[in-house]
Amino acid sequence: MSTPPNERRSLEAELAEIRGPDRGYWREIQSGSPRRTRREQLEWQIREREKRLADVRARLAAIRAETR
């Protein structure tokens, strides 16, 4: 069964959205200014985004393999 094109497009859009904020999070951590709780929150957000990024990439790869 083929995946609807709108699912592929929505995953590609999500992939683009996920990548952006991580740079800002890393810059804030590396600047040395965040308090410990803020740093932990940023690190958690980065880990969650990395997990989601891996999931979205895997789903897109499956969709692309399915259409070949």
PQR file of N, CA, C, O and H, with PARSE charges and radii, in Angstrom:
ATOM      1  N   MET A   1       0.846  -1.172   0.000 -0.4000 1.5000
ATOM      2  CA  MET A   1       0.000   0.000   0.000 -0.0000 2.0000
ATOM      3  C   MET A   1       0.894   1.240   0.000  0.5500 1.7000
ATOM      4  O   MET A   1       1.861   1.319   0.757 -0.5500 1.4000
ATOM      5  N   SER A   2       0.567   2.183  -0.839 -0.4000 1.5000
ATOM      6  CA  SER A   2       1.344   3.405  -0.968 -0.0000 2.0000
ATOM      7  C   SER A   2       0.987   4.413   0.125  0.5500 1.7000
ATOM      8  O   SER A   2      -0.158   4.487   0.572 -0.5500 1.4000
ATOM      9  H   SER A   2      -0.219   2.119  -1.454  0.4000 1.0000
ATOM     10  N   THR A   3       1.982   5.181   0.544 -0.4000 1.5000
ATOM     11  CA  THR A   3       1.765   6.208   1.562 -0.0000 2.0000
ATOM     12  C   THR A   3       1.226   7.471   0.887  0.5500 1.7000
ATOM     13  O   THR A   3       1.717   7.861  -0.172 -0.5500 1.4000
ATOM     14  H   THR A   3       2.912   5.122   0.181  0.4000 1.0000
ATOM     15  N   PRO A   4       0.239   8.102   1.479 -0.5600 1.5000
ATOM     16  CA  PRO A   4      -0.291   9.320   0.875  0.2800 2.0000
ATOM     17  C   PRO A   4       0.776  10.410   0.806  0.5500 1.7000
ATOM     18  O   PRO A   4       1.559  10.571   1.742 -0.5500 1.4000
ATOM     19  N   PRO A   5       0.811  11.159  -0.295 -0.5600 1.5000
ATOM     20  CA  PRO A   5       1.846  12.183  -0.456  0.2800 2.0000
ATOM     21  C   PRO A   5       1.817  13.259   0.637  0.5500 1.7000
ATOM     22  O   PRO A   5       2.855  13.833   0.966 -0.5500 1.4000
ATOM     23  N   ASN A   6       0.655  13.531   1.191 -0.4000 1.5000
ATOM     24  CA  ASN A   6       0.590  14.560   2.223 -0.0000 2.0000
ATOM     25  C   ASN A   6       1.330  14.127   3.489  0.5500 1.7000
ATOM     26  O   ASN A   6       1.840  14.978   4.219 -0.5500 1.4000
ATOM     27  H   ASN A   6      -0.189  13.065   0.924  0.4000 1.0000
ATOM     28  N   GLU A   7       1.400  12.826   3.763 -0.4000 1.5000
ATOM     29  CA  GLU A   7       2.168  12.350   4.923 -0.0000 2.0000
ATOM     30  C   GLU A   7       3.655  12.597   4.698  0.5500 1.7000
ATOM     31  O   GLU A   7       4.371  13.033   5.600 -0.5500 1.4000
ATOM     32  H   GLU A   7       0.986  12.135   3.170  0.4000 1.0000
ATOM     33  N   ARG A   8       4.102  12.313   3.484 -0.4000 1.5000
ATOM     34  CA  ARG A   8       5.506  12.542   3.156 -0.0000 2.0000
ATOM     35  C   ARG A   8       5.837  14.029   3.274  0.5500 1.7000
ATOM     36  O   ARG A   8       6.858  14.397   3.855 -0.5500 1.4000
ATOM     37  H   ARG A   8       3.520  11.960   2.752  0.4000 1.0000
ATOM     38  N   ARG A   9       4.980  14.871   2.727 -0.4000 1.5000
ATOM     39  CA  ARG A   9       5.215  16.321   2.796 -0.0000 2.0000
ATOM     40  C   ARG A   9       5.214  16.825   4.233  0.5500 1.7000
ATOM     41  O   ARG A   9       6.034  17.666   4.601 -0.5500 1.4000
ATOM     42  H   ARG A   9       4.151  14.572   2.255  0.4000 1.0000
ATOM     43  N   SER A  10       4.299  16.315   5.040 -0.4000 1.5000
ATOM     44  CA  SER A  10       4.246  16.766   6.436 -0.0000 2.0000
ATOM     45  C   SER A  10       5.491  16.319   7.202  0.5500 1.7000
ATOM     46  O   SER A  10       5.988  17.061   8.049 -0.5500 1.4000
ATOM     47  H   SER A  10       3.632  15.632   4.741  0.4000 1.0000
ATOM     48  N   LEU A  11       6.001  15.119   6.917 -0.4000 1.5000
ATOM     49  CA  LEU A  11       7.229  14.661   7.565 -0.0000 2.0000
ATOM     50  C   LEU A  11       8.432  15.493   7.122  0.5500 1.7000
ATOM     51  O   LEU A  11       9.304  15.810   7.931 -0.5500 1.4000
ATOM     52  H   LEU A  11       5.597  14.517   6.230  0.4000 1.0000
ATOM     53  N   GLU A  12       8.477  15.844   5.834 -0.4000 1.5000
ATOM     54  CA  GLU A  12       9.573  16.679   5.352 -0.0000 2.0000
ATOM     55  C   GLU A  12       9.529  18.063   5.993  0.5500 1.7000
ATOM     56  O   GLU A  12      10.572  18.623   6.331 -0.5500 1.4000
ATOM     57  H   GLU A  12       7.769  15.587   5.177  0.4000 1.0000
ATOM     58  N   ALA A  13       8.336  18.615   6.161 -0.4000 1.5000
ATOM     59  CA  ALA A  13       8.193  19.919   6.814 -0.0000 2.0000
ATOM     60  C   ALA A  13       8.619  19.827   8.281  0.5500 1.7000
ATOM     61  O   ALA A  13       9.295  20.717   8.796 -0.5500 1.4000
ATOM     62  H   ALA A  13       7.489  18.160   5.886  0.4000 1.0000
ATOM     63  N   GLU A  14       8.216  18.742   8.946 -0.4000 1.5000
ATOM     64  CA  GLU A  14       8.602  18.562  10.348 -0.0000 2.0000
ATOM     65  C   GLU A  14      10.115  18.419  10.469  0.5500 1.7000
ATOM     66  O   GLU A  14      10.719  18.945  11.404 -0.5500 1.4000
ATOM     67  H   GLU A  14       7.666  18.019   8.527  0.4000 1.0000
ATOM     68  N   LEU A  15      10.721  17.718   9.534 -0.4000 1.5000
ATOM     69  CA  LEU A  15      12.171  17.547   9.533 -0.0000 2.0000
ATOM     70  C   LEU A  15      12.865  18.910   9.465  0.5500 1.7000
ATOM     71  O   LEU A  15      13.839  19.147  10.179 -0.5500 1.4000
ATOM     72  H   LEU A  15      10.230  17.292   8.774  0.4000 1.0000
ATOM     73  N   ALA A  16      12.373  19.790   8.625 -0.4000 1.5000
ATOM     74  CA  ALA A  16      12.950  21.134   8.508 -0.0000 2.0000
ATOM     75  C   ALA A  16      12.756  21.925   9.802  0.5500 1.7000
ATOM     76  O   ALA A  16      13.649  22.669  10.209 -0.5500 1.4000
ATOM     77  H   ALA A  16      11.582  19.598   8.045  0.4000 1.0000
ATOM     78  N   GLU A  17      11.609  21.774  10.446 -0.4000 1.5000
ATOM     79  CA  GLU A  17      11.330  22.497  11.687 -0.0000 2.0000
ATOM     80  C   GLU A  17      12.183  21.999  12.847  0.5500 1.7000
ATOM     81  O   GLU A  17      12.599  22.787  13.697 -0.5500 1.4000
ATOM     82  H   GLU A  17      10.884  21.170  10.115  0.4000 1.0000
ATOM     83  N   ILE A  18      12.441  20.713  12.884 -0.4000 1.5000
ATOM     84  CA  ILE A  18      13.195  20.122  13.999 -0.0000 2.0000
ATOM     85  C   ILE A  18      14.636  20.616  14.015  0.5500 1.7000
ATOM     86  O   ILE A  18      15.206  20.835  15.084 -0.5500 1.4000
ATOM     87  H   ILE A  18      12.103  20.073  12.194  0.4000 1.0000
ATOM     88  N   ARG A  19      15.214  20.788  12.864 -0.4000 1.5000
ATOM     89  CA  ARG A  19      16.637  21.130  12.773 -0.0000 2.0000
ATOM     90  C   ARG A  19      16.967  22.507  13.329  0.5500 1.7000
ATOM     91  O   ARG A  19      18.031  22.683  13.922 -0.5500 1.4000
ATOM     92  H   ARG A  19      14.751  20.610  11.995  0.4000 1.0000
ATOM     93  N   GLY A  20      16.103  23.469  13.161 -0.4000 1.5000
ATOM     94  CA  GLY A  20      16.398  24.857  13.498 -0.0000 2.0000
ATOM     95  C   GLY A  20      16.722  25.166  14.948  0.5500 1.7000
ATOM     96  O   GLY A  20      17.818  25.655  15.223 -0.5500 1.4000
ATOM     97  H   GLY A  20      15.238  23.326  12.680  0.4000 1.0000
ATOM     98  N   PRO A  21      15.834  24.910  15.878 -0.5600 1.5000
ATOM     99  CA  PRO A  21      16.043  25.339  17.265  0.2800 2.0000
ATOM    100  C   PRO A  21      17.260  24.739  17.960  0.5500 1.7000
ATOM    101  O   PRO A  21      17.780  25.344  18.898 -0.5500 1.4000
ATOM    102  N   ASP A  22      17.726  23.577  17.536 -0.4000 1.5000
ATOM    103  CA  ASP A  22      18.866  22.943  18.201 -0.0000 2.0000
ATOM    104  C   ASP A  22      20.096  23.833  18.198  0.5500 1.7000
ATOM    105  O   ASP A  22      20.848  23.857  19.172 -0.5500 1.4000
ATOM    106  H   ASP A  22      17.304  23.085  16.775  0.4000 1.0000
ATOM    107  N   ARG A  23      20.308  24.563  17.112 -0.4000 1.5000
ATOM    108  CA  ARG A  23      21.490  25.433  17.040 -0.0000 2.0000
ATOM    109  C   ARG A  23      21.440  26.495  18.137  0.5500 1.7000
ATOM    110  O   ARG A  23      22.444  26.786  18.788 -0.5500 1.4000
ATOM    111  H   ARG A  23      19.698  24.543  16.321  0.4000 1.0000
ATOM    112  N   GLY A  24      20.265  27.060  18.324 -0.4000 1.5000
ATOM    113  CA  GLY A  24      20.098  28.069  19.370 -0.0000 2.0000
ATOM    114  C   GLY A  24      20.301  27.491  20.757  0.5500 1.7000
ATOM    115  O   GLY A  24      20.906  28.120  21.625 -0.5500 1.4000
ATOM    116  H   GLY A  24      19.450  26.823  17.795  0.4000 1.0000
ATOM    117  N   TYR A  25      19.782  26.270  20.958 -0.4000 1.5000
ATOM    118  CA  TYR A  25      19.952  25.602  22.249 -0.0000 2.0000
ATOM    119  C   TYR A  25      21.432  25.377  22.530  0.5500 1.7000
ATOM    120  O   TYR A  25      21.901  25.643  23.637 -0.5500 1.4000
ATOM    121  H   TYR A  25      19.290  25.759  20.253  0.4000 1.0000
ATOM    122  N   TRP A  26      22.181  24.883  21.523 -0.4000 1.5000
ATOM    123  CA  TRP A  26      23.598  24.621  21.715 -0.0000 2.0000
ATOM    124  C   TRP A  26      24.365  25.903  21.977  0.5500 1.7000
ATOM    125  O   TRP A  26      25.262  25.936  22.820 -0.5500 1.4000
ATOM    126  H   TRP A  26      21.800  24.667  20.624  0.4000 1.0000
ATOM    127  N   ARG A  27      24.010  26.970  21.249 -0.4000 1.5000
ATOM    128  CA  ARG A  27      24.687  28.256  21.471 -0.0000 2.0000
ATOM    129  C   ARG A  27      24.482  28.733  22.900  0.5500 1.7000
ATOM    130  O   ARG A  27      25.413  29.222  23.541 -0.5500 1.4000
ATOM    131  H   ARG A  27      23.281  26.944  20.565  0.4000 1.0000
ATOM    132  N   GLU A  28      23.258  28.587  23.395 -0.4000 1.5000
ATOM    133  CA  GLU A  28      22.960  29.024  24.763 -0.0000 2.0000
ATOM    134  C   GLU A  28      23.742  28.203  25.786  0.5500 1.7000
ATOM    135  O   GLU A  28      24.243  28.747  26.770 -0.5500 1.4000
ATOM    136  H   GLU A  28      22.502  28.189  22.874  0.4000 1.0000
ATOM    137  N   ILE A  29      23.846  26.911  25.557 -0.4000 1.5000
ATOM    138  CA  ILE A  29      24.606  26.046  26.472 -0.0000 2.0000
ATOM    139  C   ILE A  29      26.089  26.409  26.438  0.5500 1.7000
ATOM    140  O   ILE A  29      26.727  26.517  27.485 -0.5500 1.4000
ATOM    141  H   ILE A  29      23.440  26.469  24.757  0.4000 1.0000
ATOM    142  N   GLN A  30      26.632  26.596  25.246 -0.4000 1.5000
ATOM    143  CA  GLN A  30      28.063  26.861  25.101 -0.0000 2.0000
ATOM    144  C   GLN A  30      28.464  28.252  25.580  0.5500 1.7000
ATOM    145  O   GLN A  30      29.632  28.494  25.882 -0.5500 1.4000
ATOM    146  H   GLN A  30      26.114  26.509  24.396  0.4000 1.0000
ATOM    147  N   SER A  31      27.508  29.155  25.649 -0.4000 1.5000
ATOM    148  CA  SER A  31      27.831  30.502  26.114 -0.0000 2.0000
ATOM    149  C   SER A  31      28.170  30.502  27.603  0.5500 1.7000
ATOM    150  O   SER A  31      28.765  31.453  28.111 -0.5500 1.4000
ATOM    151  H   SER A  31      26.558  28.958  25.404  0.4000 1.0000
ATOM    152  N   GLY A  32      27.788  29.430  28.297 -0.4000 1.5000
ATOM    153  CA  GLY A  32      28.125  29.306  29.704 -0.0000 2.0000
ATOM    154  C   GLY A  32      27.211  30.082  30.628  0.5500 1.7000
ATOM    155  O   GLY A  32      27.396  30.059  31.844 -0.5500 1.4000
ATOM    156  H   GLY A  32      27.305  28.658  27.884  0.4000 1.0000
ATOM    157  N   SER A  33      26.236  30.763  30.075 -0.4000 1.5000
ATOM    158  CA  SER A  33      25.386  31.610  30.902 -0.0000 2.0000
ATOM    159  C   SER A  33      24.183  30.919  31.560  0.5500 1.7000
ATOM    160  O   SER A  33      23.745  31.379  32.615 -0.5500 1.4000
ATOM    161  H   SER A  33      26.085  30.782  29.087  0.4000 1.0000
ATOM    162  N   PRO A  34      23.627  29.837  30.992 -0.5600 1.5000
ATOM    163  CA  PRO A  34      22.403  29.304  31.604  0.2800 2.0000
ATOM    164  C   PRO A  34      22.629  28.702  32.994  0.5500 1.7000
ATOM    165  O   PRO A  34      23.668  28.105  33.276 -0.5500 1.4000
ATOM    166  N   ARG A  35      21.637  28.877  33.833 -0.4000 1.5000
ATOM    167  CA  ARG A  35      21.657  28.235  35.147 -0.0000 2.0000
ATOM    168  C   ARG A  35      21.592  26.722  34.952  0.5500 1.7000
ATOM    169  O   ARG A  35      21.263  26.234  33.872 -0.5500 1.4000
ATOM    170  H   ARG A  35      20.793  29.362  33.603  0.4000 1.0000
ATOM    171  N   ARG A  36      21.904  26.010  35.995 -0.4000 1.5000
ATOM    172  CA  ARG A  36      21.932  24.551  35.909 -0.0000 2.0000
ATOM    173  C   ARG A  36      20.590  23.985  35.448  0.5500 1.7000
ATOM    174  O   ARG A  36      20.559  23.107  34.586 -0.5500 1.4000
ATOM    175  H   ARG A  36      22.171  26.407  36.873  0.4000 1.0000
ATOM    176  N   THR A  37      19.488  24.469  36.005 -0.4000 1.5000
ATOM    177  CA  THR A  37      18.174  23.939  35.620 -0.0000 2.0000
ATOM    178  C   THR A  37      17.858  24.268  34.161  0.5500 1.7000
ATOM    179  O   THR A  37      17.282  23.447  33.449 -0.5500 1.4000
ATOM    180  H   THR A  37      19.513  25.183  36.706  0.4000 1.0000
ATOM    181  N   ARG A  38      18.233  25.462  33.720 -0.4000 1.5000
ATOM    182  CA  ARG A  38      18.001  25.839  32.324 -0.0000 2.0000
ATOM    183  C   ARG A  38      18.842  24.972  31.407  0.5500 1.7000
ATOM    184  O   ARG A  38      18.362  24.509  30.373 -0.5500 1.4000
ATOM    185  H   ARG A  38      18.701  26.130  34.299  0.4000 1.0000
ATOM    186  N   ARG A  39      20.111  24.747  31.784 -0.4000 1.5000
ATOM    187  CA  ARG A  39      20.987  23.898  30.979 -0.0000 2.0000
ATOM    188  C   ARG A  39      20.421  22.493  30.866  0.5500 1.7000
ATOM    189  O   ARG A  39      20.428  21.905  29.785 -0.5500 1.4000
ATOM    190  H   ARG A  39      20.501  25.123  32.625  0.4000 1.0000
ATOM    191  N   GLU A  40      19.929  21.945  31.982 -0.4000 1.5000
ATOM    192  CA  GLU A  40      19.341  20.603  31.957 -0.0000 2.0000
ATOM    193  C   GLU A  40      18.110  20.562  31.064  0.5500 1.7000
ATOM    194  O   GLU A  40      17.886  19.588  30.345 -0.5500 1.4000
ATOM    195  H   GLU A  40      19.923  22.423  32.861  0.4000 1.0000
ATOM    196  N   GLN A  41      17.314  21.624  31.115 -0.4000 1.5000
ATOM    197  CA  GLN A  41      16.128  21.692  30.261 -0.0000 2.0000
ATOM    198  C   GLN A  41      16.532  21.734  28.780  0.5500 1.7000
ATOM    199  O   GLN A  41      15.932  21.053  27.949 -0.5500 1.4000
ATOM    200  H   GLN A  41      17.496  22.415  31.699  0.4000 1.0000
ATOM    201  N   LEU A  42      17.538  22.527  28.464 -0.4000 1.5000
ATOM    202  CA  LEU A  42      18.011  22.611  27.084 -0.0000 2.0000
ATOM    203  C   LEU A  42      18.562  21.271  26.606  0.5500 1.7000
ATOM    204  O   LEU A  42      18.294  20.845  25.482 -0.5500 1.4000
ATOM    205  H   LEU A  42      18.025  23.080  29.140  0.4000 1.0000
ATOM    206  N   GLU A  43      19.329  20.615  27.464 -0.4000 1.5000
ATOM    207  CA  GLU A  43      19.882  19.305  27.102 -0.0000 2.0000
ATOM    208  C   GLU A  43      18.768  18.298  26.871  0.5500 1.7000
ATOM    209  O   GLU A  43      18.858  17.486  25.950 -0.5500 1.4000
ATOM    210  H   GLU A  43      19.547  20.961  28.377  0.4000 1.0000
ATOM    211  N   TRP A  44      17.723  18.332  27.683 -0.4000 1.5000
ATOM    212  CA  TRP A  44      16.582  17.434  27.512 -0.0000 2.0000
ATOM    213  C   TRP A  44      15.890  17.716  26.181  0.5500 1.7000
ATOM    214  O   TRP A  44      15.551  16.790  25.444 -0.5500 1.4000
ATOM    215  H   TRP A  44      17.651  18.991  28.431  0.4000 1.0000
ATOM    216  N   GLN A  45      15.683  19.003  25.874 -0.4000 1.5000
ATOM    217  CA  GLN A  45      15.026  19.370  24.620 -0.0000 2.0000
ATOM    218  C   GLN A  45      15.838  18.896  23.418  0.5500 1.7000
ATOM    219  O   GLN A  45      15.280  18.425  22.427 -0.5500 1.4000
ATOM    220  H   GLN A  45      15.959  19.755  26.473  0.4000 1.0000
ATOM    221  N   ILE A  46      17.147  19.026  23.514 -0.4000 1.5000
ATOM    222  CA  ILE A  46      18.014  18.568  22.423 -0.0000 2.0000
ATOM    223  C   ILE A  46      17.888  17.059  22.248  0.5500 1.7000
ATOM    224  O   ILE A  46      17.762  16.576  21.123 -0.5500 1.4000
ATOM    225  H   ILE A  46      17.601  19.409  24.319  0.4000 1.0000
ATOM    226  N   ARG A  47      17.920  16.308  23.352 -0.4000 1.5000
ATOM    227  CA  ARG A  47      17.789  14.841  23.265 -0.0000 2.0000
ATOM    228  C   ARG A  47      16.447  14.448  22.644  0.5500 1.7000
ATOM    229  O   ARG A  47      16.391  13.561  21.792 -0.5500 1.4000
ATOM    230  H   ARG A  47      18.022  16.700  24.266  0.4000 1.0000
ATOM    231  N   GLU A  48      15.366  15.108  23.072 -0.4000 1.5000
ATOM    232  CA  GLU A  48      14.042  14.794  22.530 -0.0000 2.0000
ATOM    233  C   GLU A  48      13.963  15.108  21.039  0.5500 1.7000
ATOM    234  O   GLU A  48      13.384  14.341  20.269 -0.5500 1.4000
ATOM    235  H   GLU A  48      15.412  15.829  23.764  0.4000 1.0000
ATOM    236  N   ARG A  49      14.539  16.225  20.638 -0.4000 1.5000
ATOM    237  CA  ARG A  49      14.538  16.580  19.213 -0.0000 2.0000
ATOM    238  C   ARG A  49      15.371  15.594  18.403  0.5500 1.7000
ATOM    239  O   ARG A  49      14.997  15.248  17.283 -0.5500 1.4000
ATOM    240  H   ARG A  49      15.009  16.848  21.264  0.4000 1.0000
ATOM    241  N   GLU A  50      16.491  15.139  18.949 -0.4000 1.5000
ATOM    242  CA  GLU A  50      17.315  14.161  18.250 -0.0000 2.0000
ATOM    243  C   GLU A  50      16.561  12.845  18.067  0.5500 1.7000
ATOM    244  O   GLU A  50      16.654  12.210  17.016 -0.5500 1.4000
ATOM    245  H   GLU A  50      16.795  15.420  19.859  0.4000 1.0000
ATOM    246  N   LYS A  51      15.814  12.440  19.097 -0.4000 1.5000
ATOM    247  CA  LYS A  51      15.005  11.221  18.983 -0.0000 2.0000
ATOM    248  C   LYS A  51      13.946  11.374  17.907  0.5500 1.7000
ATOM    249  O   LYS A  51      13.750  10.479  17.085 -0.5500 1.4000
ATOM    250  H   LYS A  51      15.738  12.956  19.950  0.4000 1.0000
ATOM    251  N   ARG A  52      13.259  12.520  17.916 -0.4000 1.5000
ATOM    252  CA  ARG A  52      12.215  12.773  16.931 -0.0000 2.0000
ATOM    253  C   ARG A  52      12.804  12.860  15.526  0.5500 1.7000
ATOM    254  O   ARG A  52      12.207  12.375  14.565 -0.5500 1.4000
ATOM    255  H   ARG A  52      13.419  13.247  18.584  0.4000 1.0000
ATOM    256  N   LEU A  53      13.966  13.475  15.412 -0.4000 1.5000
ATOM    257  CA  LEU A  53      14.644  13.586  14.131 -0.0000 2.0000
ATOM    258  C   LEU A  53      14.960  12.203  13.565  0.5500 1.7000
ATOM    259  O   LEU A  53      14.758  11.956  12.376 -0.5500 1.4000
ATOM    260  H   LEU A  53      14.451  13.869  16.193  0.4000 1.0000
ATOM    261  N   ALA A  54      15.448  11.315  14.403 -0.4000 1.5000
ATOM    262  CA  ALA A  54      15.750   9.950  13.963 -0.0000 2.0000
ATOM    263  C   ALA A  54      14.477   9.231  13.524  0.5500 1.7000
ATOM    264  O   ALA A  54      14.485   8.505  12.529 -0.5500 1.4000
ATOM    265  H   ALA A  54      15.612  11.515  15.369  0.4000 1.0000
ATOM    266  N   ASP A  55      13.388   9.429  14.259 -0.4000 1.5000
ATOM    267  CA  ASP A  55      12.118   8.806  13.905 -0.0000 2.0000
ATOM    268  C   ASP A  55      11.596   9.319  12.566  0.5500 1.7000
ATOM    269  O   ASP A  55      11.162   8.535  11.722 -0.5500 1.4000
ATOM    270  H   ASP A  55      13.382  10.018  15.066  0.4000 1.0000
ATOM    271  N   VAL A  56      11.639  10.622  12.376 -0.4000 1.5000
ATOM    272  CA  VAL A  56      11.142  11.211  11.125 -0.0000 2.0000
ATOM    273  C   VAL A  56      11.998  10.741   9.953  0.5500 1.7000
ATOM    274  O   VAL A  56      11.467  10.403   8.896 -0.5500 1.4000
ATOM    275  H   VAL A  56      11.991  11.259  13.062  0.4000 1.0000
ATOM    276  N   ARG A  57      13.316  10.719  10.132 -0.4000 1.5000
ATOM    277  CA  ARG A  57      14.197  10.245   9.054 -0.0000 2.0000
ATOM    278  C   ARG A  57      13.904   8.786   8.697  0.5500 1.7000
ATOM    279  O   ARG A  57      13.887   8.426   7.520 -0.5500 1.4000
ATOM    280  H   ARG A  57      13.747  10.994  10.991  0.4000 1.0000
ATOM    281  N   ALA A  58      13.673   7.952   9.708 -0.4000 1.5000
ATOM    282  CA  ALA A  58      13.375   6.539   9.458 -0.0000 2.0000
ATOM    283  C   ALA A  58      12.052   6.386   8.712  0.5500 1.7000
ATOM    284  O   ALA A  58      11.947   5.586   7.782 -0.5500 1.4000
ATOM    285  H   ALA A  58      13.687   8.245  10.664  0.4000 1.0000
ATOM    286  N   ARG A  59      11.052   7.147   9.118 -0.4000 1.5000
ATOM    287  CA  ARG A  59       9.752   7.071   8.441 -0.0000 2.0000
ATOM    288  C   ARG A  59       9.840   7.562   7.003  0.5500 1.7000
ATOM    289  O   ARG A  59       9.231   6.976   6.108 -0.5500 1.4000
ATOM    290  H   ARG A  59      11.137   7.797   9.873  0.4000 1.0000
ATOM    291  N   LEU A  60      10.600   8.643   6.775 -0.4000 1.5000
ATOM    292  CA  LEU A  60      10.782   9.129   5.400 -0.0000 2.0000
ATOM    293  C   LEU A  60      11.532   8.105   4.552  0.5500 1.7000
ATOM    294  O   LEU A  60      11.190   7.894   3.389 -0.5500 1.4000
ATOM    295  H   LEU A  60      11.095   9.119   7.502  0.4000 1.0000
ATOM    296  N   ALA A  61      12.546   7.472   5.123 -0.4000 1.5000
ATOM    297  CA  ALA A  61      13.290   6.447   4.389 -0.0000 2.0000
ATOM    298  C   ALA A  61      12.372   5.278   4.013  0.5500 1.7000
ATOM    299  O   ALA A  61      12.471   4.734   2.914 -0.5500 1.4000
ATOM    300  H   ALA A  61      12.824   7.644   6.069  0.4000 1.0000
ATOM    301  N   ALA A  62      11.489   4.901   4.926 -0.4000 1.5000
ATOM    302  CA  ALA A  62      10.557   3.818   4.633 -0.0000 2.0000
ATOM    303  C   ALA A  62       9.590   4.204   3.519  0.5500 1.7000
ATOM    304  O   ALA A  62       9.279   3.399   2.642 -0.5500 1.4000
ATOM    305  H   ALA A  62      11.409   5.343   5.820  0.4000 1.0000
ATOM    306  N   ILE A  63       9.123   5.443   3.569 -0.4000 1.5000
ATOM    307  CA  ILE A  63       8.200   5.913   2.526 -0.0000 2.0000
ATOM    308  C   ILE A  63       8.897   5.947   1.169  0.5500 1.7000
ATOM    309  O   ILE A  63       8.326   5.535   0.160 -0.5500 1.4000
ATOM    310  H   ILE A  63       9.375   6.097   4.282  0.4000 1.0000
ATOM    311  N   ARG A  64      10.141   6.443   1.151 -0.4000 1.5000
ATOM    312  CA  ARG A  64      10.890   6.514  -0.113 -0.0000 2.0000
ATOM    313  C   ARG A  64      11.194   5.118  -0.658  0.5500 1.7000
ATOM    314  O   ARG A  64      11.145   4.895  -1.868 -0.5500 1.4000
ATOM    315  H   ARG A  64      10.605   6.778   1.971  0.4000 1.0000
ATOM    316  N   ALA A  65      11.506   4.190   0.233 -0.4000 1.5000
ATOM    317  CA  ALA A  65      11.782   2.813  -0.201 -0.0000 2.0000
ATOM    318  C   ALA A  65      10.511   2.155  -0.741  0.5500 1.7000
ATOM    319  O   ALA A  65      10.561   1.341  -1.664 -0.5500 1.4000
ATOM    320  H   ALA A  65      11.546   4.371   1.216  0.4000 1.0000
ATOM    321  N   GLU A  66       9.388   2.517  -0.158 -0.4000 1.5000
ATOM    322  CA  GLU A  66       8.102   1.958  -0.568 -0.0000 2.0000
ATOM    323  C   GLU A  66       7.714   2.425  -1.961  0.5500 1.7000
ATOM    324  O   GLU A  66       7.072   1.682  -2.703 -0.5500 1.4000
ATOM    325  H   GLU A  66       9.347   3.178   0.591  0.4000 1.0000
ATOM    326  N   THR A  67       8.094   3.641  -2.329 -0.4000 1.5000
ATOM    327  CA  THR A  67       7.696   4.197  -3.621 -0.0000 2.0000
ATOM    328  C   THR A  67       8.613   3.777  -4.752  0.5500 1.7000
ATOM    329  O   THR A  67       8.320   4.052  -5.915 -0.5500 1.4000
ATOM    330  H   THR A  67       8.616   4.244  -1.726  0.4000 1.0000
ATOM    331  N   ARG A  68       9.703   3.124  -4.441 -0.4000 1.5000
ATOM    332  CA  ARG A  68      10.644   2.691  -5.493 -0.0000 2.0000
ATOM    333  C   ARG A  68      10.209   1.417  -6.134  0.5500 1.7000
ATOM    334  O   ARG A  68      10.884   0.917  -7.034 -0.5500 1.4000
ATOM    335  H   ARG A  68       9.941   2.900  -3.496  0.4000 1.0000
TER
END
